[in-house]
């Protein structure tokens, strides 16, 4: 049976002498694993469709539980993401989050559209903010929404020094103080990326880095899942490692 899907490449793995196994996040079929034959050969016609973050219409031939890619029409390769190491790892983090929260064959149209838009935003602008915005939405769609509207204990507006309880996934004010401290910059970044009101003067790169750290800690607590690319991206932002772009 032949089917066509609009999909993003989440990950790839070498297989045999010249093949690849790819994991797709598709609009119509959810997460799908498929084989791509001969795409590691120089000049392979479908080589582009086995690259990280490729967004294309894929033609799949399904035989039982196995799928093989027989054709693809490129929609957006997001090539700008391969020209900047931080953008590359932000995008790798995004698809890693998708891979972690999706189940095979379960359709999630909103997350798919958010992922495509976030990758475009990463190409054109601040990849950190695009990733944080996407991460917040992925958590929400997975049932782990963060409430930034007020203190979980007394309802006071969250401002100044606040605290975050990773286990419970909520914020408290300085008076109620449950969990680890959260800087004003981190809170401002989270509010901005969630579409709320924020103090633009408090936005900083350090706040963005800490916001990603907070979201990942919460994500791990709720899902018991690691996203390797996100860990490497955090190290890159901290200047702790030299990462290589692998296409």
Secondary structure as UniProt FT lines:
FT   STRAND          2..15
FT   TURN            16..18
FT   STRAND          19..26
FT   TURN            27..29
FT   STRAND          30..36
FT   TURN            37..40
FT   TURN            42..43
FT   TURN            45..46
FT   HELIX           47..50
FT   TURN            52..53
FT   STRAND          55..63
FT   TURN            64..65
FT   STRAND          66..76
FT   HELIX           79..82
FT   HELIX           85..101
FT   HELIX           109..124
FT   HELIX           127..141
FT   TURN            142..143
FT   TURN            152..154
FT   STRAND          162..165
FT   TURN            166..169
FT   STRAND          170..172
FT   TURN            174..176
FT   STRAND          180..182
FT   HELIX           184..193
FT   TURN            194..195
FT   HELIX           200..202
FT   HELIX           205..223
FT   HELIX           228..237
FT   TURN            238..239
//
